[in-house]
Amino acid sequence: MSAIAPQPRAQSQSQAPAQTQSATLELPFRAPYDWPRVLRFFSGRATPGIEAVEDGAWLRAIDFNGASGTLAVRRHARKHCLVVQIDGPVSAHAAALAAPLSRMFDLQADPAAIAAHLRADPWLAPLVAAVPGLRVPGAWSGFELVVRAIVGQQVSVKAATTIVGRLVERVGKRIDAHEHARTAWRFPTPAALATADLAGIGMPGKRVAALQGFAQAVASGAVVIERKDERNDNSVANRSKDARADNTPQPRGKRQDRRIDALTLAASASNDLDAMRAALLALPGIGPWTVEYVAMRAWRDANAWPATDLVLMQAIAARDPALVRATQQRTRTDTWRPWRAYAAMHLWNEIADRAGAARGG
């Protein structure tokens, strides 16, 4: 999404014994940043046994680069940054964790640019004014998010959470000697989920078949669900930053090369997204809503729009009763490009604020 290159600050105590290995990251963001609503979104969708929101923090056990450990993410009390506490052997990879966590918590967004565009629409203007720091919460795992999206088809957020929790207990693995009960499980692997007995799990047979067909496609490598890290993470941004730091005038050719690099990366990213959308949509039981929801959150497509989402359709129809169908609504929603994912969040958030709970998505 709209990007500023994160400049994390890391402090490490990795020379301590294994059980006390730890590191701390400070990940900056552009204010405003609505941390309470980010946490509310994650809390309402937290997979039981895998992740939790407690005392103003998002918590999870992870495996990363062959090492395991735990994460605790909080907002800094004074600075414009999130503070990540990393415990266990995975703390040795603190620097590498900065980029995926920044994307997950949408720290690279430019809220001023997003608000300037969306508030031009009279429907969205009051929503943006009320919640100017709203973000699009991401996901730690694209695979987990698709599983949840399939499970969540035509059921409430609460019901989906319950069923995914059953999947974890039936097919996942418990982490030995893990002190925090709410994050003491590992999510089922694609291979395990593809072959598991899911009788009585609480889903219709066709949805079970869709879920296991997806898991098998990922396990076999037929479908790639985790988007590649933005190539050479922020390499173009870093080169531009280096050029600005050096007061030596840049030759026109080099400036043009950087612009070409940026355009090439953007085109390549767009092509990647198109291919990933097509591959996921081709699987039985997966429709446009699932694909766009995954694009919003896992693939960080700021323009993704789950057009058939019932809450979004109702929110638009309430504003203009002539716009009842998704096809009728498209002319209006297209004016929200390239920030339609943020428009979706504002409309979902409006309903969630009224209900005082997680609604939509």
Sequence and secondary structure as in RCSB ss.txt:
>XXXX:A:sequence
MSAIAPQPRAQSQSQAPAQTQSATLELPFRAPYDWPRVLRFFSGRATPGIEAVEDGAWLRAIDFNGASGTLAVRR
HARKHCLVVQIDGPVSAHAAALAAPLSRMFDLQADPAAIAAHLRADPWLAPLVAAVPGLRVPGAWSGFELVVRAI
VGQQVSVKAATTIVGRLVERVGKRIDAHEHARTAWRFPTPAALATADLAGIGMPGKRVAALQGFAQAVASGAVVI
ERKDERNDNSVANRSKDARADNTPQPRGKRQDRRIDALTLAASASNDLDAMRAALLALPGIGPWTVEYVAMRAWR
DANAWPATDLVLMQAIAARDPALVRATQQRTRTDTWRPWRAYAAMHLWNEIADRAGAARGG
>XXXX:A:secstr
        EEEE TTS GGG EEEEEEE  S   HHHHHHHHHHH  TTTEEEETTEEEEEEEETTEEEEEEEEE
 SSSSEEEEEEESGGGGGHHHHHHHHHHHTTTT  HHHHHHHHTTSTTTHHHHHH TT      S HHHHHHHHH
HTTTS HHHHHHHHHHHHHHHSEE TT S GGG EE   HHHHHH   TTSSS HHHHHHHHHHHHHHHHTSS  
S   STTTTHHHHHHHHHHHS S   HHHHHHHHHHHHHHHHHHHHHHHHHHHHHHTSTT  HHHHHHHHHHTS 
 TT   TT HHHHHHHHHH TT  SHHHHHHHHHTTTT HHHHHHHHHHHHHHHHTS    
